[in-house]
Amino acid sequence: MNLLLATDASVERSGVCLFILNWVREIRKYDSDSFITVYFRKSIIDNDIFNQYKELNVDVVLGGISLNGTNFSSQNRKKIFSDIQNIIRNNNIDVVHVNSSAIGFSSQVLKIAKKENVPIRISHSHGKHLGNGIKNLYLWYLKRCICRDANVYAGCSLEAGKYLFGNQVNNSDKWHFIPNTIDVHKYGFDPDIRDEYRQKLSLKEDDILLGATGMLTKIKNHAFLLPLIYELNKTTGLNYKLVVFGEGEERKRINEIATELGITDSVVLYGVSSEISNWLSAMDVYVMPSLTEGLPIGAVEAQANGLTCILSDCISNDIDIADVIHIPIDKGIKPWMDTLAGFKRKNAEQRLDGARKMIDAGFDISSTRDYILKLYGPK
């Protein structure tokens, strides 16, 4: 098998990039011979993630297109066309698996793959409402092109599938639900790790640690959490802390808000970490106030750790396996305060049960391995 995995993302510690990394790692457990190329439209943000790809004997190709660029400039279209065509032609690619909900990027890659007669062409949707500012009519046209040029439709949730492929996913033989699976055992709760990592933040036993992961972008909406922390500490008599893992253009704004509210002692913008599985054990609650998501891999990891997950109502209910609460994001912080003010910390046994629930629900990557490989066709 000669496989091309393509995404419009950067090499970073984000959902789609980690999904592809987990998937390649799973393939390599059973198949060390297949040729695998991963194409990233953008660039390297996290060298640790890049090195993990290289250790798996993967050919990583970078488009190098600006983080602030658009797929639709003539220069960028030509660059993507040239990159993808060269990969397909030079490596006799027989499976193209596009992991993206970026309409322009997906339509370009699949069009080239069909033109080059690649037998298996998979469009895998990981989100919704990601039109990159494209006008509705053109957006509709590009979605039609994706449906025409892909011969396998996949999505991390039914909502993500409907966003890219329309209501035909309800009765199409091309449609396949592929959840954002992880190595569940890696993310299980560890009480000793919890004590060690809470000490790194100088936390007291009764401090309630809220945790969030993901790039610091407007869509992830981490700034929403700052007045929440301020009001909780002001009104409940308890001590709430927030730690956020990730980098992005919102870092400066989030820091400024924390300073204005006088809560810099309660908020830690940790940056990128390769130890998320350990840090989850240190947390008490996982929070995700995103304005839009598909089926976020961070919430899958958090549930495997047994954390209570408080998510915005913009996130698909398909993620609800272990302990998830959805709260409206457009009603302000009050409903979030009410939920967190009544929070009761889980004991170790309850936390350890999270991994079992995620395995039983099919969210361990071993559950999807054979299914996806079957979509790829005979080895």
Buried (B, 14 or more C-beta within 10 A) or exposed (E): BBBBBBBBBBBBBBBBBBBBBBBBBBBBEEEEEBBBBBBBBBBBBBEEBBEBBEEBEBBBBBBBBEEEBBBBEEEBBEBBBEBBBEBBEEBEBBBBBBBBBBBBBBBBBBBBBBEBEBEBBBBBBBBBEBBEEBEEEEBEEBBEBBBEBBBBBBBBBBBBBBBBBBEEBEEBEBBBBBBBBBBBEBBBBBEEBBEEBBEBBEBEEEBBBBBBBBBBBEBBBBBBBBBBBBBBBEEBEEBBBBBBBBBBEBBEBBBEBBEEBEBEEBBBBBEBBEEBBBBBBBBBBBBBBBBBBBBBBBBBBBBBBBBBBBBBEBBBEBBBBBBBBBBEBEEEBEBBBEBBBEBEEBEEEBBBBBBBBBBEBBBBBBBBBEEBBEBBEEE
